[in-house]
Amino acid sequence: QVQFEESGGSQVQPGGSLRLSCVVSGTIFSFYPMAWYRQAPGKQRELVASIRSDLQTDYADSVKGRFAISRTNSRDTLYLRMDRLEPEDTAVYYCNYYRADSNSLDYWGPGTQVTVSS
C-alpha cells in the first residue's frame, strides 16, 4: 500500500517562504507523475502543482511564478518550494499521484499545515 508522509508546513508571514517535502513509500516512485494538492477550510481540495517522470511541471494559475515543484527519485521524495506566500495559500498541503480528478485517489497522507498570517 502506498504511503505519503508530508512535512515542512509552518506558520509564516505574508511574503515568506517554505519548502515542503513528501516521502513516498510502497510504490515505484520514479514511474509516476506526482502532484501537490491543498485544501483550505471550507473549500474543495485543489491541484497546486504536478511533475511528470520526465520532470515536466505544471502549476495552478494562482501559484505560477511563486511555487516550484521538484522530485528526487533516488530518495522517493517530492518537494514544493513556496515563495512570496499569501494569506490565500493557507491550507493543508498533500502530496499524491497526479490525477485530473483527485477524488479518484484512494490513499492520502496526513498532510502538512501551512498558515500565512501576520
PEVENNOR-V398333 format. One record per residue. N is the residue number from 0. RES is the residue in three letters. OMEGA is omega as a letter, one per 40 degrees, with the letter a starting at -180 (none if undefined). Layout:
N	RES	OMEGA
N	RES	OMEGA
This chain:
0	GLN	a
1	VAL	i
2	GLN	i
3	PHE	i
4	GLU	a
5	GLU	i
6	SER	i
7	GLY	i
8	GLY	a
9	SER	i
10	GLN	a
11	VAL	i
12	GLN	i
13	PRO	a
14	GLY	a
15	GLY	a
16	SER	i
17	LEU	i
18	ARG	i
19	LEU	i
20	SER	i
21	CYS	i
22	VAL	a
23	VAL	i
24	SER	i
25	GLY	i
26	THR	i
27	ILE	a
28	PHE	a
29	SER	a
30	PHE	a
31	TYR	i
32	PRO	a
33	MET	a
34	ALA	i
35	TRP	i
36	TYR	i
37	ARG	i
38	GLN	i
39	ALA	i
40	PRO	i
41	GLY	a
42	LYS	i
43	GLN	i
44	ARG	a
45	GLU	i
46	LEU	a
47	VAL	a
48	ALA	i
49	SER	i
50	ILE	a
51	ARG	i
52	SER	i
53	ASP	i
54	LEU	i
55	GLN	a
56	THR	i
57	ASP	a
58	TYR	i
59	ALA	a
60	ASP	a
61	SER	a
62	VAL	a
63	LYS	a
64	GLY	i
65	ARG	a
66	PHE	i
67	ALA	i
68	ILE	i
69	SER	a
70	ARG	i
71	THR	a
72	ASN	a
73	SER	i
74	ARG	a
75	ASP	a
76	THR	i
77	LEU	a
78	TYR	i
79	LEU	i
80	ARG	a
81	MET	i
82	ASP	i
83	ARG	a
84	LEU	a
85	GLU	i
86	PRO	i
87	GLU	i
88	ASP	i
89	THR	a
90	ALA	i
91	VAL	a
92	TYR	a
93	TYR	i
94	CYS	i
95	ASN	i
96	TYR	i
97	TYR	i
98	ARG	i
99	ALA	i
100	ASP	a
101	SER	i
102	ASN	i
103	SER	i
104	LEU	a
105	ASP	a
106	TYR	i
107	TRP	i
108	GLY	a
109	PRO	a
110	GLY	i
111	THR	a
112	GLN	i
113	VAL	i
114	THR	a
115	VAL	a
116	SER	i
117	SER	none
